Amino acid sequence: MNVPGEAKKIRRRSLESRGLTEPALVRWILTGSMLLFLALFLFVPLASVFAQALEKGLGVYFAAITEPDAISAIKLTLLAALISVPLNLLFGVAAAWAITKFDFKGKSLLITLIDIPFSVSPVIAGLVFVLIFGLQGWMGSWLQVHEIRILFAVPAIVLATIFVTFPFVARELIPLMQAQGKEEEEAALVLGASGFKIFYRVTLPNVKWGILYGVILCNARAMGEFGAVSVVSGHIRGATNTLPLYVEILYNEYNFAAAFAVASLLAFLALVTLALKSFAEWKVREQISVD
């Protein structure tokens, strides 16, 4: 007699009798609808990007992604990510630690400020930088006198990237740290540990997978950002174009093969990010369940 199988059937009948599960037909319809939606709006477009990128052969594909302007766009995209992600990591960890482990005036205001990039359009964020650093902006005349160029140059792209990505690490760590509480830190403090040792020995090991999860999301947004960077970049070919901006330029020039080839790099990045995100998310759930 298959005892586990019988127990499963009895449990399912019990749930169905109490209205806690759906009939098999409804479950199949819902599952099929979900898979159809994913196929139409995710898998098919993603497959078409790679198909269009390789349509004219590997020679054309590699020529498109190794062209000097493409290399420049890749380097600028990586540079913006390499600067913005570590800075947002430091800010996110510090903000989450302060918000979850201490009580202070202005905590609610800090949480609200962290959420601003989620509520403000990236294009509006880019326009704010134009109003600040542009020639007619608040600091424009001073920057011109001192021959400091921020707008339509690399510094503006980095600043815009930092702005749109800084909530990700903090917003991932805050609920995780709140769920863990602060009993372990208080116990370490009673035992005489310093603030740095408490953070390094107690807090950091408990949130390492949450940090990785936030960094992955932050990096993906940094490399794929379009709106804010488009406003402040000036679209100077070979100088201030990131990968998303370069794809737009190629597409507007009807160079579809090259556009899809460069876009496939971003699509591949999205797939890698999704895999890493799923792994980190699983580790976070596992850590919360253990705690």
N, C-alpha and C positions, 0 to 999 in steps of 0.2 A: 504493500500500500504506500502510495506517495504522499506522506504526511504533509510536507511543506506545500505541495501543490494543492492538496485539499484545503489546507488552512488558508491559502491565498484565495481560493474560490469562495470559501465561507466569508472571508473578510470583505471581498468584493460585493457579494450578495448583501451583506450587512450594510455596506456603504450605499449601495443602490437603493435599498429599502428606506434608508434615511435621507435620500436625496442628495448625498454628498459626492456622487460621481455621475457622469453623463453616460447615456447608452453608447454602445460601440459605434453605431452609425454617426452619431453627433461628433464623437472623437475623431473618426476618420475624416469627416467633412472639414472639421476645424484644422486638423493636421495637414490635409491636402491643400486647403486654402492658404495656409501659412507657407508651405513649400512652393506653391505656385507664385505667391507674392515675392518670395525671396528669389525665385528663378527669374521672374520678369524684371525686377527692379534692382537686383544685385548681381546674380551670377551671369546673366546674359550681357549686361553692359560691361562687366569686368572682363568677360571672355572676348567681347568685341574689341576692347582696347588692345589686348595682346594680339588678336587676329589682325587688326588694322596695322598695328606696329610692325608685324612680320610679313605683311602681305607682299611687299616687294623684295623680300629676301633678307638674309642676315647681313649682306653687304651694305645695303641701304640703311638698315637698322643701326649697325655699329657706326656708320658714317655720320648718322644724325646725332647720336649721343656722344660722339667724340669730336664733333665740330667745335671750334674755339668758343663760340658764344654759348654752346651747351655746357662746356667745361666750366666757363665762367659762372653760369647760372648754378651749376652744381656746387662749386666752391662757395659762392655767396650764400646759398641755402644752408650748407653745412656750417659756415661761419656763424650765421645768425642763430642756428640751433646750438652750436657749441658755446656761445656766449649766454644766450637766454636761458637754456635749461639749467646749468649749474647755479645761476643767480636765482632763478625761481625755486630751485631745490632748497637753497639756503633760506630764502624767504619763507617758503612753505613750511619747512620743518620748524623754524623759529616761531612763525605765527601759530601753527597748530599746537606747539608745546605751550606757548603762552596762554592761548585760549582755553585749552583743556586742563592744564595743570595749575593755573593761578586765577585768582579773582582780582580784577582791577577795574577802575572806571574807564569807560570807553570800549569795553569788550564788544558790546553789541554794534557799536559804530565800526570797529575793526572788521567784524564779520560781514557787515554790509559793504564796506569798501572792497573786501575780497571778491564779492559777487558782482561788482560793477562791470567787469569785462564780459560777463555772461548776459547782462541786460542791455549793454550798449552795442550798437552795430559797429563792426570793425571799420566800416567806411567813416562813420562819425569819429571814431578814435583817430583815424588817420587825419581827418580834417582838424582835429584838436591840435595835433602836432604841427600842422601847417600854420594854424593861428599862433602857435607859440614860437616856432623857429623860422617861419617864412619871412621873406623880405619885409612885408608889411606887418609882421606879427609882433608880439610883445618883446621878443629878444632879437628880432631880425636885424635892427640897425646896429646893436652892440656886436652881434656875431659878424656882421659885414665889416665893421671897423677893425676887429681883431682877426679878420681873415679866417674865421672858423666856419666850416661848412658842415651842416648837419642835415638839412633838408635836401632831398634828391641826391643823397649819398648813403654810404654804408651805415653811419651812425643812426640815421632816421629809420632805416630798415630794422636795425637791431632794437631800437627803442620801441617801435611798433610791435615787433615780435614779442618782446618782453611783456608789453602791456596785455596783449590778447592771450598770453599763456600763463600768467602768474597765478591764476586761481587753482590750477589743476592739482598741484602737489598738496597745497593746503586743504583743498576741498576733499581730497581723498583721505588725508591723515586725520582731520578733525573728528569725523564720526568714528573712525577706528580707535583713536585715543580715548574718546568719550566712552566707548563700549568697554574698553579695558579698565577704566577707572584710574585712580592714582594711589591705590593702597600700596603697591609695590614701591613706588617712589617715596612715599611717606615712611615705609619701613626702612628703606635704605638711609633716609635722612636721620631717623632715630638711631641707626647704627653708626652714624658719624660720617657717612659718605658726603663728598663735596658735590656741588651742583653739576660739574662736568662729569664726574664719575657716575652720578645717578643717570645722566642722560646717556653716557656711552655704554654703561654696563646693564642698565635696566630698560630705559625707554627705547633706545635704538634697536636692540634685538627684537623687541616686541612689534616694531612697526616697519621692519626692513622690507617686507613684501609689499606693504602699502606704499612705501616710498618708491619702490620699483614700479608699481602700478601707476602712480602719479607721474613719474618721470617718463614712462612710455607714452602716456597720453599727451604730456607736455611736448615731448619731442615730435610726435606725429602732428600736432597742431602747428608747431613752429615751422616744420618743413612744408606743410600744406597751406599755410596762411596766404590769402589772396587779397582781401578787401583793404585792410589797413596798409599793407605793404604796397599795394597798387597806388594808393593815394600819395604816399611819401617817397616813392622810388624815383619818379620822373621817367621811368621806362627807358633808361639809357642803355642801349644794347651793348652787351659785353661788359657792363660796369655795375648797373643797379637792378638787373633782372634776376629774380629768383626763378626756380623751376616752374611754379605755377604761372608766373608772368611770361616766361619764355614760351610756354605752351600756348598761351593766348596769342602772342605775337605770331608764332608759326601758323596757327590756325587762321588768323585774320589775313595772312599772306597766302592762304590756300595751299600751304605746304603741309598737306594732311599726313603724309607718311612720317615726316619728321615730328610733327606735333604729337601723333600717337606714339611714336617711339619714345619721346621724352616723357609723355604722360604715363607710359608703361613703367617708368622708373618710380613714379609716385604711386602707381597701383601696386607695384611690388612692395614698396615701403608700407603701404596700407595692409597688405597681407601679412608681412612680417610683424607689424605692430599688432594686428589682430591675434596672431598666435601668441606673442609675448603677453599681450593683455589678458588673454584667456588663462594662460599659465599663472600669471601674477594674481588674477582674480580668484583662481582656485586656491592658491596658497593663502590668500587673505581670508577666505571663507574657512579654510581648514584651521588657520590660526585662531580665528574668533571662536570656532566650535570647541577647540581645545581649551581656550581660556574660560 
